[in-house]
Amino acid sequence: MSRARAQPEVARTAIRRVLVVDDSAAQRMVLTASLVRQGYEVVGAASGGEALEITRHDPVDLVLSDWMMPGMDGLELCRQVRANSRDRYVYFILLTSKSEKGAVAQGLNVGADDFLTKPVNPEELRARINAGDRILRMERELSDKNRLVSETLSEIQTLYDAVDRDLIEARKLQQALVRERSRDFGSASVALLLKPSGHVGGDLVGFFRAGPDKVALFGIDVSGHGIASALLTARLAGYLSDGSPEQNIALERGTDGSFSARPPSEVASLLNVLMLEEMQSDIYFTLVLGYLDLKTGVVDITQCGHPNPAILRADGQVEFHGQGGLPIGLVENADYDQWRLTLKPGDRLLLYSDGLTECADEDGVLLDEAGLTRIVTDNAELIGNDFFEALVWDLDMFSAGHDFADDLSCAMATFHGGAPLR
């Protein structure tokens, strides 16, 4: 192996180090001298095998190789260089006395980039190397950009994984907001469904004692999806907590220290003021809140933009009742009405989110109230969480297995009649 080092440095070039391969020492000397004058570092090899060892252990930018050599010829050397230089492109010029088009095509097929006819003209050699240099610069710029993209994607993936882990924990915490999924009150029982469409969601359902012989049920659907909506549901859960009546905005303490329920329409007004004056957020939410009298089955209810409550009667009939109403947090001094429903023994009241009725099939057709009626009646013989599991199963079948576009939630009260538990 021979080596010659250039005196001047080639500025801003991709080709700096050239490997000259020729079994003729004189030819190597001529080419080396020409390349050194042009400012390149040159390494010489007398055979294809020797050249291949150089490329494996001492990388070069350009290989200038004779075509016809004993042992490993220029074509095979080119093939081997291409196979061994996957992470770094090496420009390859074949020197040949052949002019047949078939020979040129053969060289291109194995990976040669260019050809020079011997004897080599120094000016033509310079022009061919300059062309190769332009190609290598573009290739390496592209490689650098691809590497930067890969590194950036790796960093993004690391951040995504960290966020994903946090969201998984957030999902657990949000699910913990619904501490009880069901409870038996003797004359009535309550069951809850909460299924976010993503890691976390903007739906919330719950229930709490609303004074003697009354239980409150509510359903909330916060606008949007994701973390901001989930944070608001966490705060609202505190305002409607069963475990802390002194913090529950729906309850007020009497002079004797006992708690009684504010009218549901008044609760809606208080939450509206809270959203507009204290939270000052662009987010709003829909609400349905009802108080079930455990003795009589009477439900006092207010609806604030939430879907119409449904009653599944004991005989299998489904009724929808509602007056629409304004969402919470949109309009100052909004008026919220309330009305009354009556459940008879065996009847069920469902306060559901629009994730159910707006579930779409593969053609984009929404389930709507008619479809919900069908699903509810099909599963009317089931109770509690078994009813909800069947409901979600049928929704999944309706959507042809596609991911749900919105959260699913429902608070269901079943009135049995008789004496309530104390």
Secondary structure, 3 states (H helix, E strand, C coil): CEEECCCCCCCCCCCCEEEEECCCHHHHHHHHHHHHHCCCEEEEECCHHHHHHHHHHCCCCEEEEECCCCCCCHHHHHHHHHHHCCCCCCEEEEEECCCCHHHHHHHHHHCCCEEEECCCCHHHHHHHHHHHHHHHHHHHHHHHHHHHHHHHHHHHHHHHHHHHHHHHHHHHHHHHHCCCCEEECCCEEEEEEEECCCCCCCEEEEEEECCCCEEEEEEEEECCCCHHHHHHHHHHHHHCCCCCCCCCCCEEECCCCCEEECCHHHHHHHHHHHHHHHHCCCCCEEEEEEEEECCCCEEEEEEEECCCCEEECCCCCEEECCCCCCCECCCCCCCCCEEEEECCCCCEEEEECHHHHCCECCCCCECHHHHHHHHHHHCCCCCHHHHHHHHHHHHHHHCCCCCCCCCEEEEEEEECCCCCCC
